[in-house]
Amino acid sequence: MRKVPIALLIFILIALTNATSMATESDPVIIGISADMSGPSAMAGRSIYRGALLAVSELNEKGGLLGRPLVLSVKDHRANPARGSTDMERFKEKPGLLAVIGGVHTPVAMEQLPIVHKEKIPFLIPWAAGTHLVENGYNPNYVFRVSVRDDHAASFLINRLLQAGYQKPGLLLERTLWGQSNETALYKALNSRQVEPAGIQWFHWGATDLTSHIRQLIKKDADILILVSQMEEGRIATRSMAALPTEKRLPMISHWGISCGDFFQNETAGETDNLFFLQTFSFLAPALPERAAHLYHLYSNTFPENHRPEAIPAPAGMAHTYDLVHMLALAATRANTLERSIVRDHLENMNEYKGVMRDYKPPFTPERHDALNPEDFRIACFTSGGFITPCSIPAAP
């Protein structure tokens, strides 16, 4: 694939952002991206953008979509729900808009749903796990997700810690809509397995010390902690645990939020030794090696600064987005129209798509707009160099 100069891409994005004329048959088809591009989760936002760029570049080399070139229009919501809502207000005015890719933060995506459905914009989610983003009560539902879903994540995490011999998890959750979604999912999973948790501790974004929270769970005989956190607070949790006496420290198994930023930045040796977390995709052990190799080839040719598979940041977001964009294009091609409501219907009724993540058979149905399930999840950890690698939870002592 030919490399696209970054300067040219930026010029195109700026031109599209300022465009106000009505779209014609020769105008580009626009896919919007509303993600955290400069805040704490910018690594995930850039991963989403890169996955979309690779898919769009491939499609354009084959003639675009229904004879029209595809371009990306990127907006930075900075993890702020109000900015996310403003992004959608601006996208709805863009001639040629086909869909919007949204990502990382459940509270931001929730704020965008009313505009998504009022304007009938297919909303593709490659990174946000709140169960209620998809189970949202809208009919027809315009949200399609290739990502983790909280109730699936809860079932997976509980199963893995039980298999490793742990019996009394303590819950350490961020006090947000995402944290509340996980509280519901985790208690449902625990109750179905007749497991009694040690308790629950909540913390706010911006917390600088979680030692007292962890000590409270240890006092209640927790033998492992389940962490639901963004990257910055997750780092605080690991540092707080590492500061305890060795005999008091517990392993932590985390949702995937900690992997959306540069978690390992400034970490000292040993702080992440007992940290394990959910992931969906790895270039080091892909479910479909040939397809993963194709994506790696595209990536390394376009972004040569990350030439080693293990050095690619937040690879799951890229793989999810790559599959979603190709599914969107396939739905539009089969519909033979760029009418958004009709493309939505074809996304919902696509029989099969062979993606990087899996063979989707089908990706979505009228009753199911989540394309992944716990079979697609895995446990990962950080290497001593800060890279994400597949691993397993050690057996309970």
N, C-alpha and C positions, 0 to 999 in steps of 0.2 A: 504494500500500500504506500502511495506517495505521501510524504510528510506535508502537513499543512502548516505554513508559517504562523506562529502564534500571533504576530502583529496583524496579519491578515484576518485571523479569527476575531481578534478584538475589534478591528475596524468594522467587520460585518455585524458583530453584536451591537455596537454602538449605533450603527446605521439603522438596524432593526428597531432598537429601543426608541429612536426618534421618529420612526416612520409613522405617518398618520393617514396615508392614502388608502383607499380601498384595494383589497387584494384582487388580482386578476389571475387568469389561468397561467400566466408566465411568472407570477410572483412566487417567492419561496413559501414553503410550508414551514410554519414555526412550531417548534416544541419548546415550551417554557421550562425553566428550572427555577424553583424557589427553594433555596437551601441555605444553610449556614456556610458562608464562604469566607468569613473573616473572624468569626468568634471562636469559642472553645472547641466546637465540633467541626472546624473548617476542614480538617483532614477528611472527614466523611463527606462533606460537601464537595470537596475537590474530587473525591473518588466517584461520586455520583456524576459529576460533570464529565470526568474522563471516560466513564463507561458509556455515557450518552454520545460523547464525541466520537468514540471508536465505532459505535453502531451507525451513527449518521454518516460518517466518512465512508464506511463500507457501502451503505445504501446509495450514497451519491455517486460513487464510482460505478454503480450498476444502473445509473440513470435517474436516481432520485425516487420520488414517490408519485406515481401517476403522472410521470413526465415533468414534475416540478422538483427543484432542489429543496433539500431539508436544511434548515439552519436552527441553531440553538439561541435562545434569548435567556440570559442568566440574571437572576436577581438574588440579592443577599439579604435574607431575613434576620441574620445574626442571632438566631434562637429567640427572637422576639415575636410573640403571637400577633401583636398589632402590625408589625412590619410584614408578617406573612399575609395578613388580610389585605394590606395595601398592595402587596405584590399581585394578588389575585385580581384586585380591582383594575390594576394596570394591564394585566394580561388579557382581561376580557375585552379590552378595547383594541387589541392588536388584530388587524386584518390578517387572515391566513393562519390564525392559531388553531392547532389541531388538538393539543393536549398539554398538560403541565405535569412535570415530575416534581414531587415534593419530598422533603426528606429530613430525617434525623429526629426531630422533636415532635412527639405526640401532641403537646399543647398547641404548637404552631399549626400543625395540620388540622386539628380540631377546629381552630378558628377559621380555617379556609373552607371548610365543608359547605357552609351555606351558600357561598358564592359559586363554588364548584357546581352545586346542583341547580342553583337558579339559572346559571348560564350554560348548563349542560356541557361541561368541560371534562373529558376523561382525565382523571387524576391518578397518576401512576406513582406508587409508593415503593421505592427500593430500600428505604431505611426508616422505619418508624413502626413500633411494635404494639401500640395500644390496640387492644381487641376491638374497642368501640369505633376505631377509625373505619373499619370495614363493616362491622355490625352496627351501622349508624342509623338505621330506621328510614333511610331515604329509599324511595321506590319511584322510578328506577335508580339504582345505585351506580354512581359514576366512579367509584373508587376501586382500583385494581392493585393488588399488592403482591410483589415478590420480595418477601422480607420475613423476618420473625414475627410471630403473633404471640401476645403475652400468655394466653392460656396454653398454647403449645409449648412455649418456653418453660412455663411453670411445671408442666407434666414432665418434660425432658429433664430439667434440673433435679426435681425430686427423685425421679427414677435413678439418675446417675449417682446421687449421694447415697440412696438406699442400697444400690448395688455395691457401693464401696464400703458398706457396713456402718454408715452413720445413721443415727436414730432420732436425734433431737435438734433440728436446725433452728437457729435464731435468725430472724428476718431483720435486715438493715436496709430501709427503703427511703428514697428521696420523697419529700412531701410535695408531689406534683400530681397532675392527672395521670401521668405515666406510672408513678409509684402506686397510686390508688388502683389502677388497672391491674398491676401486679399483685397487690394485696388480695384482691378478689380472686385472681387466678391461682395464687399460691395456696390460699386457704381451701379453695375447691379441690386442688390436687392433693393437699395433705389429708383432708377429710375423706376423700375417696380411697385413700390408702390406710386410713385409721392411724395416722401419725399425728402426734401432738407436738406443735412447735414449742420452743423454749420461750417465745415471746416475740414482740415486734418493737423496733425502735425506729423513729422517724427523724429525718434531718432535712434542713433546707439547703437550697443552692447557696454556695458561698461559705458553707461550714468550714472551719479551719482546724477543728480537732474533734474527733469522734471517739476518743478514748473512753469517756463516760458511757456512751451508748454501747460500746463493745463490752465494757465491764458489766453493765446491767444484764446483758445476754449471757455472759459467762456465769454470773451469779445464779442464773436460772438454769444452769447445767447444759447450756448449748454445747454440742460437740462439733458443730460446723456452722458457719454463717452463710446465708444467702444474701448477696448484695445486689441491689437495684440502684444504679447510680450512673451519672454522666462521668466523663473522664476526670475532671478536676476533683470532685468529691470522692471518686473512687481512689484516687491517689492519696487523699487524706486518710481514707479508711485503711489502706495498706500501711501507711506510715504510723498510724495510731496503733494498729495491731503489732507492728514490728517493734514499737517502743515498749511493749509489755515484756515482763520477764519471760524467758524462753518457755518455761513450763505452763504459762498461761495462754500462749498463742494458739489460735485455732485456724484451720484452713478456711478459706473463703471461696465460694463458688458464685460467680457473678453472671448477671445478664450481660448482653453484649454492649451496653452503653459505654463501658469503659474503653472500648476499642475505637471510638469515633474521633479520637484526638491523639495527640502525641503523649500517651500515657506514661511512657518510660522516660520522658525528659527529666533530667536531674535526679532520677531514682538512684539510690545507693544500693550496693550489693546486698542481696538477701531480702529486700523488702517485698519482692514478688514471688519468693520461693514457694509459698503456700497459696498462691492465687490462681484460680482456674476459672475459665469463662466460656460462655457459649459463642460459637461461630457457625457459619454456614458453608463457607468456601475457603479453600486454601490451594494455592498453586503447588504447595509441597506434597499434598495428598488429595488430588481432586477425584471426585466420583467418576468423571468422564475425562480421562487424561488427554485424548486427542483433541477434544474441543477446548479444554483448558490450555493446551499448547498453542492452538490457533489464537486464542485471546491474548496469551502472553506474547506471541509474535507481533500481533497488532500493537500491543501496548509498548513493547520495547522498541519498536520502530518509530513510534510517535513520541514517546517520552524516554529517550535513551539515558537520562540521568539515573533511572532506577532499573539497572540492567539485571539485577539478581531477583529471582522470584520472591525470596523471603523479604526483600527490601521494599516491595511494592506496598504502599500504605493503604490500609483499610480495603483489602481486595474484595471483600464481600459486597460492599456497596457498588463497586465497579461491575462485578459479575451480574448482580441483580439488575442494575440499570441497563446493561447491555442486552440482557434477555428481554426486558420490558419494552425497550425501543423497537427491537426486532418484532416482537409480538404486535405492537401497535401498528407497525408498517404492514405486517401480514394481514391484519384485520382490515386496514384501509384498502389494501390491494384487492382483497376478496370482496369487499363491499363495492369496489370501483367508484368510490366517492370519498370526499373529505368532509362530508356532513358529519358533525361530531356525534350526534345521537345515533346515527346508523353505524358508525365505527364502534361506538360503545356496544351496540347489540352484537356486532361480529366478534368483539373481544370476549363477550360473555358466552358465545356459542362456537368458539374455535375448537375443532376436534383434537388437534395435536400440534405441538411445537417442540422441536428438538433443540434444546438450549444448552448453554454452558453448565447451568446448574443441574439440569435433569432433563429427561424426556417428560414433557408435560402432556398428560393424556387424560383429560384435557387440562389446559392451564387454569381455566375458570369455568364455572357453570352459573346459571341464574341463581342458584342457591349458595354458591361458594366463590367468593372473590379473593381468596387467599390461595396462592399457587404453591406454597411450601408447607411442609408439615414436619413433625419431629423426626421423621426419617432422614431429613436433610440436615439435621443439626449435628454438631460435634463439640467436643471439649477441646479447648486450646489453652496455651499458657505462653508466657514470655520467655524467650531465651535470655542468656546473660547479656547478649548484645541488644536486647529490646525488640527483637523480631517476634512475630506471632507464629507459633508452630503447633500443630496437633499434638495432644498429649492425653493423659488419662489421670483421673483423680486417684491418689494413693489410697490403699485400704486403711480403714479406721484402725487406730491402735487397740 
